[in-house]
């Protein structure tokens, strides 16, 4: 933990990077019937995570 944020790593994997990759993939989802994912909201969540976690 530093002033820049938390860094969680294990075996070369980084929690911030994993969550960022997951959000990027979720943003690619297109729904034919129903509601598509709210990309703007997911982008805000990603930015909030980046404020707390560091890569």
Secondary structure, DSSP 8 states (H G I E B T S, - for coil): -BTTBB--EETTEEHHHHHHHHHHHHHT---SSS----HHHHHHHHHHHHHHB--
